């Protein structure tokens, strides 16, 4: 029997991809966005810190990670 390899479409992967998209839209540099997307950091707070509270992306990441 032949096995077909499918890309990793696990639920966790889908969530991380969506989180990454939201963080990049909020202006996070790719490296920080990737770290935050893969973490348990509060996504809404990550966006709020930079958009509503004027926090620098690097500072927001330090607070959240």
N, C-alpha and C positions, 0 to 999 in steps of 0.2 A: 504494500500500500504506500502510495506517495503522500508525503506531508507537504502542506502548503504553508509557507512562512508568511504570516501577516504582520504588519507593523504593530508596534506596541500601542494598542488603543485602550489600555486599561483606564479605568475611571480616574485614577490618580494622575495619569499622564494628561488626560483631557482637562482636569482641573488646573494642573500646573500650567498648561498651555494657555488657558483662559486667563489665569492670574498674571502670567507674563505679559499678555496682550494689554491688560488693564494697566499694569505698572508702566509699560512703555508709553502708552497713551498719556499717562500722568507725567511723563518727562524723565522717568528714571533711566539712567544709563544702562545699557544692556547687562553689564556684569552685575550691577546691583539688583536689577530687575530679576535676573535669573536666580540670584541667591534668595531674594525675598519670595519669589514664586514657589521655590522648592521648600521653603520653611513653613512653620506654623504661624508666622506673623499675621496679624489682622490686616487683611487687604484694604478694608475701608479706612482704617486708621492710617495706613501707609499713604493712601491717596489724600486723605484729609490733611495730614501733616504738611504736605507740600502745597496743596491747592488752597486751603482755607487758612492755615496758620503760618504760611510763609517760611516753612522750614526748608533748609537745603536738603537735597536728596541724600547726600552722604550722612548728614546728621540724623535724618529720619531713619535711615537704615541702621545706624548705630543704636538708636533708641529701640527699634523693633527687633533687632537680632540679638 
